Amino acid sequence: MKTNKFLFTLLFLVLNAIAFAQNQSAKVAGVVLDETNKPVEGVTVSYQTKSSVTDANGFYEITVPANQKIVLVFTHTSLKKITVTLYLSPNENREFHVMMNDNAEQLGEVVVTGNKRRVQGISAIEPETIRRNPSAMPGIESVLKALPSVNANSDLSSGYNVRGGNYDENLVYVNEIEVYRPFLVRSGQQEGLSFTNTDMVQNVDFSAGGFQAKYGDKMSSVLDITYRKPKKFGLTAEGSFLGGSLTAEGISKNKKWTALTGVRYRDNSLFVNSQETQTNYRPTFMDVQTNVTFSPNERWQFSFLGNASQNKYNYQPLTRQTNFGTIDEPIALLIFYEGQEKDRYQTLFGAFKTTFTQNENNNYRLITSVYHTQEQEYFDIYAAYFLGEVDTNIGSETLGEVTYNRGVGTQLNHARNDLDALFVNAEIKGTHQINNKKHQIDWGFKYTRENIRDRIVEWEVIDSAGFHINPPVVDIPNDQPYNPYIGPLVPYQNVRATNFIDINRWSGFAQWSTKTNLGSSEFWVTAGARFHNWMVSGDGISNAKSQTVFSPRAQFALKPDWKRDMVFRFSAGFYHQPPLYRELRDADGAVNPNVKAQQSIHFVLSNDYNFLMNNRKFKLVTEAYYKTMTDVNTYTLENVRIRYRANNDAEAYAYGLDMRLNGEFVPGTESWLSFGYMKTEENQNGRGFIARPTDQRLKFGILFQDYMPNLPNMKLYLNLVYNTGLPGGSPSYADAYTYQSRLRDYRRADVGFSYVLTEKNNERPNSHWLKKFEDLSIGFEIFNLFNNQNAITNTWVRDVYTKNQYGIPNYMTTRVFNVKLTAKL
């Protein structure tokens, strides 16, 4: 492995300055791809007498004169030549990527003005990195969780929180179409598959805050995903102990039609069986997704994106033993279960998009979509628990067992919850380049109708040492066992409600972008604003009011005329989050139609630093941010279940620092190191600031790729995350201000090994059987490599003798092994 080189590189970055290009020259670097988005080796990139040749990863780099037009020529023995004209400023290190094919020749003039994503402060993630990343919950979200600003408290969830927000505060788009998450999911192991199919992805852009007005109305982040358009027939398949997937793609002979379809199946039994609770459980998740495009001519394009998914969660717990406490006083919680849980989540999604390109300066898009989810949550689970001291005497026949009970009790949980939600969207957008493309205008207008039918019937009964426990809100004297209790027997928790709700929303945006010069420096400005109007109606709602919010935003970027390739950015703006149905419903199931939009003001200051070391590209991104929040809708977080108070009774803030260094620590691979510090607190009804449920202070993340020099077919992928502990929550009906304990620190390492059978396919004869495959790999993965016990929430149990309540950690998955096979034709 190249561990020593990696450590030396990291030390070198910290202690030494970087050498840069001469004053009157510039560098062009990039990747050359073919029609299938595979890197092309052996492409000659030339300017006059200078030349460079792409390596096995399609990468090239060439030094050229600055302040003048230069003509770069890309030539290959089997692909058509490409000629482009560039104009670069002194000391620039610019990216210019090229796609070559065998039936077209490109000729044009390009003025390289900087990477658009870089100017906008967007993190771009390579799809191949996502596909190779080892994670208990594979997909785009697993890579996001390695970024400094992104956190998650569940190994089996695709949900994530960003800079102090929660799971409901993140926007997700696929091909400019907003996608949604299920409503009733309580735990990560119920989620199954995320919406995005990794094998269908072309581009992934992520912004952790301070994003533009063209994106929607959420307070934390934007994940913008683009699916690819096939260039030829292809087939990708993957199978493992955790399920499998099959993706097919093709294009018509006249190249007007393309189709991309993926089928996925997931089985989380390996992970569930590794947890402390012994169960009879085999969860199954399946979805089918397709993206079809039709381009009758150069001006028009029509596309359809469809998804059908079904998650079945049948759960029958048997026993559980959790040891906690201290070495001197070990305590164990032993639980015996009866009953079962049957959950079902069925989702249908369809979207049509029409794109009309009037000319190279004017573009219009019409988008319509329908999202329908039917969710069912049924369970009756009886739990008898023993809370006692553990025998620690070595040699004892009862070593590790509970020998003295401090508390004995029972608990019965019941639910019959059904939800049916239908979302309909219609949106029109436009993009206009004016004044010789020096200015860009974007605008959009959207209508959304949300129809929700929700029935909630859930209750919990607690009995401790034979005495029924009423909730604290029932004010009836109870001094058992000295006197008999003669009051009513009521459930400790009891939620019953039926809500038929309609929400009509109108929203829109307009923004302006331009690039200019400040002296010899480049300067970008983007300014815009959004509006959002909504009104809640439905059975039993008579006092609803129409509400409107207005959100101005601006982003500025400056690239000084320095030897160092740096970009400075500053973003500020208002970010409102009009409530969805879950935010309107309080802990008792009642809907408050007049819940206000939560408001956040973002301030983000960042620096983007590109440099070369050992002729390899590196980037260091540093961001400092501050968010102040008003009309905060406070909530409790149990696993991934969010329960809002629906009363806008708090104010909050979040601030922090994010740093990310990525580059080729090992030649030909991309890895990154990330560090984040974040603090977020809220003040409920003026009682003072306390930690929010997502107050995760420190984070370190490593996403590392390597290969064996003597065995280049063997690849290594490492995903390492360390987070300080989250707040541990509080028991039902308890005052959050009296429960400010934290869970233990989160430490997790996932590692994957992949043996690529097609590594040197270009050297094999055409008759070789491996020539049929673009990729054929055998992988071995170890999840939670060091077998760390990471806690997600607390289970609160009473000690009948001392009247204390113990927070017993709910631990996540232990070490799990997986084998997979990947093939692509």
Secondary structure, DSSP 8 states (H G I E B T S, - for coil): --HHHHHHHHHHHHHS------TTEEEEEEEEE-TTS-B-TT-EEEETTEEEE--TT-EEEEEEESSSEEEEEEE-SSS--EEEEEE--TT-EEE--EE--SS--EEEEEE----HHHHHT-EE--HHHHHH---SS-SHHHHHTTSTTEE-S-TT----EETT--GGGEEEEETTEE----SS--SGGGT---S--GGGEEEEEEE-SS--TTS-S-SSEEEEEEE---SS-EEEEEEETTEEEEEEEEE-TTS-EEEEEEEEEEE-HHHHTTSSSEEEE--EEEEEEEEEEE-SSSSEEEEEEEEEEEEEEEEEEEEEEEEEE-SSSEEEEEEEEEEEEEEEEEEEEEEEEEEEEEETTEEEEEEEEEEEEEEEEEEEEEEEEEEEEE---TT-TTTTSEEEEEEEEEEEEEEEEEEEEEEEEEEEEEEEEETTTTEEEEEEEEEEEEEEEEEEEEEEEEEETTEEE--TTS-----TTTS---S----SEEEEEEEEEEEEEEEEEEEEEEEEEETTEEEEEEEEEEEEEEEEEETT------EEEEEEEEEEEEE-SSSSEEEEEEEEEEEEE---HHHHB-TTS-B-TT---EEEEEEEEEEEEEEEETTEEEEEEEEEEEEEEEEE--EEEETTEEEE--S--EEEEEEEEEEEEEE-SSTT--EEEEEEEEEEEEEETTS-EEE-TT---EEEEEEEEEEETTEEEEEEEEEEEEE---B----TT--GGG---B---EEEEEEEEEEETTTTGGGS-TTSGGGG-SEEEEEEEEESTT----EEEEEEEE-TTT--EEEEEEE----EEEEEEEEE-
